[in-house]
Amino acid sequence: MPDDVLISWAQTSPNGFFPRLAAIIIPFRKANNSDALEWTPLAMSILELSPDRIAVLNNLGSRIYPRTWSGSLADILEGRRMLFQVLMSYSDPAVTAWARARDEAFVREIEGERLRDRRVDARFE
């Protein structure tokens, strides 16, 4: 379904539909010919237009942590941190505070995962 149709639907009940829409879209993708991630234009439109940006961010943010993975979880989380970092310069202070808090939580998680990775590597040597 085209993004503009989704946005029009959400605008019929912005407080309820924008957060719902944020929960079901693909919120991020790989940037052009790169491993770097970026928010999708639809995700950014939902965030910009929603009267409840924190509800939208909570639904978008819940999709950043992988449910399954292979390889180093720390590396995956490190790559996804940039999604929070982009929002740290957003014009709404509530958004920047949310992004900072989520980024700090990811840093702690990454540090814990790196420690676990070192312990596992040491056992196999």
C-alpha positions as CSV (number, residue, x, y, z in Angstrom):
1,M,0.0,0.0,0.0
2,P,1.4,3.4,-0.9
3,D,2.8,5.5,2.0
4,D,0.5,8.4,1.4
5,V,-2.6,6.1,1.7
6,L,-1.3,4.9,5.1
7,I,-0.6,8.4,6.3
8,S,-4.1,9.5,5.2
9,W,-5.6,6.7,7.1
10,A,-3.6,7.4,10.2
11,Q,-4.6,11.1,10.1
12,T,-8.2,10.1,10.6
13,S,-7.4,9.3,14.2
14,P,-3.8,10.5,14.8
15,N,-3.5,9.5,18.5
16,G,-4.5,6.0,17.9
17,F,-3.5,5.2,14.3
18,F,0.0,6.6,14.1
19,P,1.3,4.5,16.9
20,R,-0.5,1.4,15.4
21,L,1.0,2.1,12.0
22,A,4.5,2.5,13.6
23,A,4.1,-1.0,15.1
24,I,3.5,-2.7,11.7
25,I,5.7,-1.0,9.2
26,I,9.3,-1.8,8.2
27,P,10.9,1.0,10.3
28,F,14.5,0.9,8.9
29,R,16.5,-0.3,5.9
30,K,20.1,-0.4,4.6
31,A,21.2,2.9,3.2
32,N,22.1,3.0,-0.5
33,N,24.8,0.4,-1.3
34,S,25.9,0.3,2.3
35,D,25.6,-1.7,5.5
36,A,24.6,1.5,7.3
37,L,21.0,1.6,8.4
38,E,18.5,4.4,8.1
39,W,14.9,5.1,9.1
40,T,12.5,4.6,6.2
41,P,10.8,7.7,4.9
42,L,7.5,6.3,6.1
43,A,8.8,5.9,9.7
44,M,10.1,9.5,9.7
45,S,6.7,10.7,8.3
46,I,4.8,8.9,11.0
47,L,7.1,10.3,13.7
48,E,6.8,13.9,12.3
49,L,3.0,13.8,11.9
50,S,2.1,12.0,15.1
51,P,0.8,14.0,18.1
52,D,2.2,11.3,20.3
53,R,5.8,10.9,19.2
54,I,6.9,8.8,22.2
55,A,4.2,6.2,21.5
56,V,5.4,6.1,17.9
57,L,9.0,5.8,19.0
58,N,8.2,3.0,21.4
59,N,6.6,1.0,18.6
60,L,9.4,1.8,16.2
61,G,12.1,1.2,18.8
62,S,10.8,-2.2,19.8
63,R,11.6,-3.4,16.3
64,I,15.3,-2.3,16.5
65,Y,16.4,-5.1,18.8
66,P,16.7,-8.3,16.7
67,R,14.5,-11.3,17.6
68,T,16.8,-13.7,16.0
69,W,20.4,-13.3,14.7
70,S,23.5,-15.2,13.8
71,G,27.0,-14.0,14.6
72,S,27.8,-11.4,17.2
73,L,24.8,-9.7,18.7
74,A,27.1,-6.9,19.9
75,D,28.0,-6.2,16.3
76,I,24.4,-6.1,15.2
77,L,23.4,-3.8,18.0
78,E,26.3,-1.5,17.3
79,G,25.1,-1.2,13.7
80,R,21.6,-0.4,14.9
81,R,22.7,2.3,17.3
82,M,22.9,4.8,14.5
83,L,19.2,4.8,14.3
84,F,19.1,6.3,17.8
85,Q,21.9,8.6,17.0
86,V,20.1,10.2,14.1
87,L,17.2,11.1,16.4
88,M,19.5,12.8,18.9
89,S,19.4,15.9,16.7
90,Y,15.7,15.9,16.2
91,S,13.8,19.2,16.8
92,D,11.6,17.8,19.6
93,P,13.4,17.5,23.0
94,A,11.2,14.5,23.9
95,V,12.5,12.6,20.9
96,T,16.1,13.4,21.6
97,A,15.7,12.4,25.3
98,W,14.1,9.1,24.2
99,A,16.9,8.5,21.7
100,R,19.6,9.2,24.2
101,A,18.1,6.8,26.8
102,R,17.7,4.0,24.2
103,D,21.3,4.6,22.9
104,E,22.6,4.4,26.5
105,A,20.7,1.1,27.0
106,F,22.2,-0.3,23.8
107,V,25.7,0.7,24.9
108,R,25.2,-1.3,28.1
109,E,23.8,-4.2,26.2
110,I,26.7,-4.1,23.7
111,E,29.3,-4.0,26.5
112,G,27.6,-7.1,28.1
113,E,27.5,-8.9,24.8
114,R,31.2,-8.2,24.2
115,L,32.1,-9.5,27.6
116,R,30.1,-12.7,26.9
117,D,31.8,-13.0,23.5
118,R,35.2,-12.8,25.1
119,R,34.3,-15.5,27.7
120,V,33.0,-17.8,25.0
121,D,36.1,-17.3,22.9
122,A,38.4,-17.9,25.9
123,R,36.6,-21.3,26.6
124,F,37.4,-22.5,23.1
125,E,41.1,-21.6,23.1
